[in-house]
Amino acid sequence: MRRSLIISGCMAMGLALLLLSPAINGQTQPEPTAEQSVAPALVALDPVYETLTGGIALRPPGDSRRIEGAADPDLVVQFVQDEKRWSLNVYRYTFTEPTSLGSSQTNPAQRGLLETTAVNFATSQPGVQLLRQDVVNAGSYDVGLLAMRYGSASQRRLNQQAIFKASDRVFFVLSFNSPSSVPPGDSAEPATEQNNDPQEQQAVATFSAIVDTVHLLDRMYIKREQDERLRRTQALMINFNEHKLTQVAQKEQWLRLMRDGRDIGYIYKVEEPYVWGKNSGLLVLTRTRTKPDDATQVDAASSMWTSYDQKEEFWVSNAIVDTGQPGKTELAETGRSYHRIKNVRVDAAQPAGDRNPVMRQVPEYLLSVEQTRGSADGTPTLRELPPYYLSQASGQLLPKLLPLDEPRGYLFVSWVSDRQELMFRYVDVLPDDTVEIMGQKVRAVPITDRVGLEGVPTTHYLSLDGQYLGSRNEITDRDGKSSVSWILPSDAASLEKIWKNPELTRPQTQTPSRKPDATDSR
């Protein structure tokens, strides 16, 4: 599982802090409450999995492993039971127009999502045999049920689907795949006495039990809380100016990386004024080394710059991963955000060939990111940015930019390199308290920082006068084993005693090969 302690969104820092915290998504929760459905005793299910981001809670098959962060944006989560060769995929689909679950009663030819799903499955898989297709009421939900065998005679499988209607535009789909020994042409339904396949019988009983535990979560309060955080964030970011950035910047910093009491790396940082093109701003340089295990060493360097008005930024990161095997892996990422003017038609209905269209100029805020591996060229990713986007350089300084005397929550959008996407960054300033940092009790202001609504938080500690004291992250794996990681202030002499020949020199400043023109057209 990929891990990265939250201190920066740039790729170099993500690689530098490899294996320090888990992926950012829904976490396995305790056993269900009395209000939640409980599976039959003869069917083995895992504890409740709940994702507020996805908006669903359920109990997956027993002894299954969870897979998150898939490329499919509609896939909430996947569970795989290797021994039985089962897989359960949970999707969340949002439609722009109202969609019905089943076919129209007044017009049966008008397909609903249930019929469309069955048709699409039949056209995408060989030898599909439809066994069940109907809509039932399950408490407060309307659920469409499908059962289909598919595949060749030697590799026959059973697919069961349950489509939950959350609203006219939002649907959740559970798709459960399992092996089948029923030959093609046999129409015996999986749940009938005529079916003698014990694999199918167990899969049907398990899926039925899973469906009974599904609970759709109300996301409206999440939206309200996000809106409140965003209002505070936009008011706060007005103060992210030259005075504030230069006030909190430190000329040099040495940071010690530890996990479970063992040194696993270090960071050397430089924060200084820098002019790019005609714009003045702040440059953050980092040099990082991590050794998550005896066989792996990651050396990374990055240059991150933001203009004082927060309207432009760039970052360039490079990393070399040495696993002790022949050949080292080289990774790089270049990112730029900038404002520009876009010409748009006033009347979109004008013919495309009109030589004199009426145009108006519209400002837009864009991010362009390109990742490369070795000598291969990457494909640039282009995203339009909201006003609460946080640059990589500002993200490095974020705990020190926050008002420490006001316990409040904020919400930023940051680029997350290992997900290759913009994601919400939740930050909460907590009341000052007496905390323990590596065995010493001090008075500090804790600031929790997590990527995604359900991300595992990193807690930054600052003194009452704003001095950085350290960052702590604790994770628990599926076996219940906890691991605690720390980032702690240090100095060059201490790091030289811990590490043999540490690289503590100022990284070379790297800039993108071309600066975007504010009037570039897309």
Secondary structure, 3 states (H helix, E strand, C coil): CCCECCCCCCHHHHHHCECCCCCCCCEECCCCCCCCCCCCCCCCECCCEEECCCCEEECCECCCEEECCCCCCCEEEEEEECCCCEEEEEEEEECCCCCCCCCCCCCCCCCCHHHHHHHHHHHHCCCCEEEEEEEEEECCEEEEEEEEEECCCCCCEEEEEEEEECCCCEEEEEEEEEECCCCCCCCCCCCCCCCCCHHHHHHHHHHHHHHHCCEECCCHHHHHHHHHHHHHHHHHHCCCCHHHHHHHCCCEEEEEEEECCEEEEEEEEEEEEEEECCEEEEEEEEEEEEEEECCEEEEEEEEEEEECCCCEEEEEEEEEEECCCCCCEEEEEEEEEEEEEEEEECCCCCCCCCCCCCEEEEEEEEEEEEEEECCECCCCEEEECCCCECCHHHHHHHHHHCCCCCCCEEEEEEEEHHHCEEEEEEEEECCCEEEEECCEEEEEEEEEEEECCCCCCEEEEECCCCCEEEEEEEEECCCCCEEEEEEEEECHHHHHHHCCCCCCCCCCCCCCCCCCCCCCCC
